[in-house]
């Protein structure tokens, strides 16, 4: 009979310890996670600050190590410092580069933003394309996943065709139609 009480006591004590640890863990998580609204505010601030010339905003928003999913760009695991350097160079090449958010949504730890980037293709050479001094527009859809208030993963889908057309590197569909069929 004493052994049964001892087993029940050990089981009860173990349950109390597990519940205490779970309670501590969920309290710690609740204190470090940001809300979807806070994540939207962080992403909005990021675009505003970058447009104003503050490239250091990358170091504030992104975790030390980020998983990036892009098409034709910097993909895989990269550091916030690498992102900072890349966008610092981009801002030097295109000083008037700015972003406008059209739609932004959040659910859980994800923030989705529909963004239009504008600037002037005045860099001596950008993407091996000589400067055209033409304004350009680039539409992007960005998804960022947050953990502890920092971006740990992001997806960027960019409409490169519209960019190349707006700087005159590729013809637009009306230009193609006006030129007639290719023989």
N, C-alpha and C positions, 0 to 999 in steps of 0.2 A: 504494500500500500504506500510506503514511504517513497519507493521508486517512482510510482505513478505521479505523486505530487511533485517530485523533483523534475520529472520530464515535463509536466504541465507548466511548472514554474520557469524552466529553461525556455520552453516554447513561448510563453507569454513575455518573458524578458526579451527574447529575440525579436518578437513582433513589435514591442515598444521601441527597441533600438532601430529597427528598420523604418518604422513610422516616423521616428524622430529624424533620421537621416533624410528620408524623403521630404519631410516638411522643411528641413534646412535647405535641401537642394532646390525645391520649388521656390522658396523665399529668395535664394540667391539668384535664380534665373529671373524671377519677377523684378528684381532690382537692376539687372543688367540689360534686359531686353528693351527695345524701344517699341512703341506702338506704331501701327501703320500710319497714323497721322504725323508722328514725329519723323518717320522715314520719308514721307512725302515732303515735309518741311526741309529735311536734310538734302534731298535731291533737288528741290526747287532752289535752295540756297546755293548748291553746287553750280547750277547753270547760271544763276545771276552773278555769282562771284567770278566764274570763269569768263563770262562775257565782259565783265568790268576789268579784266586783266589779271585777276588773282589766280595764277596757275597752282599755287600752293594749296588750293582747296582740295586737290587730289589727296594730299597727305592727310587732310582732316577727315575725308569721307571714306577712303578705302583702307581696308585692313592691310597689314604688312604683306600678306600673300593673297592673291586673288586668282580665281579661276575665270578666264575670259573665253567667251565663245563669239568669235567674229568671223566674217567672211573676207578673206584677203588681208586681214590686219594682224595685229598682235594677239595670238591665241595661245591657250594653254595656261599654265601657272606662271603668273608674272608678279612682280613686286609693285607696290604703290609707287616706289621710287622710279621704276621703269616707266610706268604710266605717266608720272609727273614729267619725266624727261621728254617723252614722246610728245606730250601736249604742250610742253614748254617750247619745243622746236616748232610745232605747228603754229603756236601763237606768235612766234617770231617771224615765221614765213607769211602769216596772214594776220596782221595786227588787228584788223577790224572784224575778226571772226567772232560771231556772237550766236547765241542760241535763244530760241523762243519755244516755250512749252505750249503745246496746243491742248493736250489732254494728259492727265496724270491720275493713276489709280493705284491703290494699294490693297493687298489682301495678305494677311499674315505677315510673313517676312519678305514678301516680294513687292516691288514698286515697278510699275510699267509707265513709261513716259513716251509720248509721241512728240518729237522735237524737230524743228526746222533750224538748220544752221545756215547762216548767211555770211558773206564776206566778199572780198575782191581778190581775184586771182592775179595778184601783182608781184608775187614772189619771183625772183630771178628764174627759178626752176622748181616746180612742185610736181612730184610724181613723174619727173623727167619730161614734163610738158612746159615749154617756154611760156613765160608770163603773157597773158592776154589783156590784162587790166580790165577784165570784164567782171561784173558782179556775178556771184553764183549762189545757188540754193542747194542744200542737201537735206533730204528728209530721212529721219532715222526713227527707229523704234528701239527703245532701250529697256531692258529688264534687269533689275538689280536685286540681288538677294542679300538681306542684312542679317548680321549676327552681332549682338552686343553693340548695336549702333553703328557698325561699320559694314561696308560692302565687302562680301567675301566671294561673290560670284556675279558675273554680269554677261548679258547677251546683247549684242549690237547688230542690228540689221540696217544697212545704209543703202539708199537708192543712188548708187554710183553713176548710173546711166544719166539721171537728171543733172548731176554735177557736171559730168563730161559734156553734156549738151549745153548747159548754161554757160560754160567757158568757151564754147565754140569748137571743142575738140572733136565732137561727134555731131552729126546732123540730127535735127529733131524729126519726128515723123512727118509734120507738114512740109519740111524741106525735102525729105525723101520723096514724098508724093509729088511735090512740085517738079522735082527733077525727072520724074517718069521712071519707067522700068529700066533696070540694068540689062544691057545686051551682051 
